[in-house]
Structures are given as structure tokens and as C-alpha cells.
Amino acid sequence: MKPEGLRQMPQTWHGACIYSLQNLEYIRKQNDKKESRGGLSMDYQDIICEVRDGVAYLTINRPEVLNALRMQTKEELEAAIDRIAADDSVLGVIITGVGRAFIAGNDISEIRIDAKGEETIAMSTQAHRLFDKFEAMDKPIIAAVNGYALGGGTELALACDIRIASDKAVFGLPEVTLGVAPCYGGTQRLPRLVGSGIAKEMLFTGRKVKAAEALSIGLVNKVVPGEELAQQADAMMRDILKNAPIAVRTCKRLVTQGQAMALADGLKLEAELNGMLAETQDAKEGVKAFFEKRAPVFRNR
Ligand SMILES: C/C=C/C(=O)SCCNC(=O)CCNC(=O)[C@H](O)C(C)(C)COP(=O)(O)OP(=O)(O)OC[C@H]1O[C@@H](n2cnc3c(N)ncnc32)[C@H](O)[C@@H]1OP(=O)(O)O
């Protein structure tokens, strides 16, 4: 049951776009009104957002439907991502799911069998807007994949920078078994990560890919025992946050933007951004600390 004030999905494409943006505004206002607990931690219905020592932990919290993404879940995620992006005290993000699923895909109960094309376009456009924000955010995002990551679940993980999987994780893009194709970016991000051959096999067959195979094809960075997932994701984030934040976010920007560029243009951008980095306090501190044989103290400037 939607909380008071959230609008029901209208029938027209135009209405769907307004619905989504208006609800996003509504969720933001609700959280602005609420006394936030410890900085950014806020109350949502479908997700849990907590901040500890500079890291925002986003947890999908719909275990009764294996964390399937309904429109409200995506709106809450977008509201949280917007606030995280704007909060300089947050330096990294870890996303995971409650229970035995990471995200078992888009909420199939929201897929109307007599849906008009424009409704699907609106749904896809909203997810693209959300996942583009993951890539545009200048903070590292780790997906801690704790279980089923199917359809939109694999697509959300693909929009993160790094994927660490539990040995119980299962990936896949089964949309063709439902008569549709992935429409949250999977057809574009998967081939860029694992190559078009493996990507086409996963897309055409819709088959599941267990953690060990996901590691072997480069879909995930590492596989760990389920009970160690949270600790290992945290440890990798802490390793990243030991480094100069400006340099880390420059690397994220170069990889993300470079993928859409010709090599020559990407190399030009790499040189330019490194020229900017060379003039930062952090670059001077890094070299100084090396010769003084001590750990650098980076000030994010
Ligand atoms: C652009 C993006 C498009 C998409 O993402 S399309 C959707 C892609 N995802 C899928 O096709 C996966 C659908 N789910 C499944 O295949 C199975 O689930 C699993 C293999 C993940 C797990 O199977 P098992 O262990 O037998 O659990 P269970 O009884 O099927 O599921 C437990 C409860 O979770 C609900 N649920 C699971 N996935 C979804 C979903 N994607 N949307 C809505 N509900 C879902 C079920 O219905 C059920 O609920 P109840 O206990 O009330 O029967």
C-alpha cells in the first residue's frame, strides 16, 4: 500500500513521467521534513539508507518479493542517490539487499500485460536516469551482491563501479523469457564489461550465471563466502578511501567518460585531468609522504 501522498501510476507516457518526478519530489520533501538520524540516514519504505564513517550503505529492503524493484523503490533510490551525491561528508557507497536476494529484477507485478509502449519507455527512461547518476556520481560505488541479481538486479550492479559477490550470488538477464529485452541498460553495459560474445549468450539464453562463472567472465571483481560479504565490501571501500579522493574520482570520471570516447580523445582527457591533479595539495602530500616514508594525509583538495 503506497504511503499517503504518493500518486498511483497514470496510464499515459506523459503522465508516467510527471508521476515519477512528482513522487521523487514528494519523497525528498518527506525526508527533508524528518529529523535525519546521524547525517544522511533517512527513513524510506523500500530501502534503508545509513551513513557510517563517510560511507553510505544503501540496502534494498523488500525481502518478501526478493527485493524486486517497483517504481517506488527506484524513486527512493534516486532520492537517496541525489542526497548522497550532494553530501561532501559521504565519500563512498555500498549497495546490497536484505535476505537471499540482491535484487530479483523489476517488480513483475507492475508489468501490465496491456502496457502501451510509451509506459515501458517511461519506466526504462527513469531507470536510465537513476543508473546514469550512479556513473556520474564522483564517489566510488560497490555492489555487494548477496544473492539473486536478475534482470534489473544485474543491470543495477552493472551501473556500480565494483561488484563483489557472495558465493551464493546468481546473475542473469532473463527478460527474453518474459518476452521483452533488458531495458535498464543491460544491453549496453554488459557487453562493455564482459565482451559482446558472452553478453549475447547471456541476453539470448536468459540463463542464470553463478558467482564462480561471473568471476571468470569479469562480471564481478571477486567472490567471497556469503558471511564475509559485508566485511569484504567494507574492507575494499576502506582501501579505496585511504587514497586521495580527488584522484579516485578522477579515475572514475576518466573510465566512465573514456568508454564513450575515441582513444585519442580519452588520452587527451587523461592528460588534462592529470594536469589538474598535479596542482592539488594532495598530489604534493602524496610525493612528500613517500620520501618521508610515512602514510599520506589527504585533504581532498
Ligand atoms: C528492465 C528489467 C526487467 C526485469 O528485471 S524483468 C524481471 C527479471 N527477473 C526475473 O525474471 C526473476 C523472477 N523471479 C524468479 O525467477 C524467482 O523468484 C527466483 C529464481 C529469483 C527465486 O525463486 P524461488 O526461490 O522459488 O522464490 P519465489 O517463490 O519464486 O519468489 C519468492 C517471492 O518473491 C516474488 N518475486 C520473485 N521475483 C520477483 C519479481 N521480479 N517481481 C515480483 N515478485 C517477485 C515471488 O513472486 C514470490 O512471492 P510469493 O511468495 O508471494 O509467491
The ligand as a Gaussian input file, in Angstrom:
#p B3LYP/6-31G(d) Opt

LIG

0 1
 C       14.236000      -3.989000     -17.084000
 C       14.187000      -5.047000     -16.085000
 C       13.341000      -6.107000     -16.262000
 C       13.315000      -7.180000     -15.282000
 O       14.038000      -7.214000     -14.294000
 S       12.183000      -8.415000     -15.616000
 C       12.245000      -9.465000     -14.178000
 C       13.523000     -10.263000     -14.177000
 N       13.562000     -11.134000     -13.022000
 C       13.072000     -12.395000     -13.052000
 O       12.578000     -12.835000     -14.052000
 C       13.220000     -13.213000     -11.812000
 C       11.847000     -13.614000     -11.292000
 N       11.989000     -14.442000     -10.089000
 C       12.361000     -15.740000     -10.151000
 O       12.682000     -16.271000     -11.185000
 C       12.394000     -16.499000      -8.853000
 O       11.681000     -15.760000      -7.892000
 C       13.814000     -16.706000      -8.332000
 C       14.565000     -17.678000      -9.237000
 C       14.537000     -15.387000      -8.211000
 C       13.710000     -17.324000      -6.932000
 O       12.845000     -18.463000      -6.993000
 P       12.330000     -19.100000      -5.615000
 O       13.457000     -19.306000      -4.698000
 O       11.463000     -20.261000      -5.990000
 O       11.419000     -17.970000      -4.951000
 P        9.949000     -17.497000      -5.473000
 O        8.924000     -18.234000      -4.689000
 O        9.883000     -17.521000      -6.952000
 O        9.965000     -15.948000      -5.035000
 C        9.705000     -15.567000      -3.679000
 C        8.687000     -14.463000      -3.742000
 O        9.295000     -13.335000      -4.456000
 C        8.444000     -12.976000      -5.549000
 N        9.300000     -12.474000      -6.647000
 C       10.459000     -13.000000      -7.057000
 N       10.953000     -12.271000      -8.096000
 C       10.059000     -11.268000      -8.342000
 C        9.973000     -10.185000      -9.276000
 N       10.981000      -9.965000     -10.166000
 N        8.910000      -9.371000      -9.243000
 C        7.916000      -9.550000      -8.324000
 N        7.931000     -10.565000      -7.391000
 C        8.987000     -11.404000      -7.410000
 C        7.720000     -14.248000      -5.928000
 O        6.539000     -13.912000      -6.627000
 C        7.443000     -14.855000      -4.573000
 O        6.328000     -14.186000      -3.998000
 P        5.212000     -15.071000      -3.187000
 O        5.955000     -15.665000      -2.037000
 O        4.173000     -14.080000      -2.815000
 O        4.743000     -16.113000      -4.186000

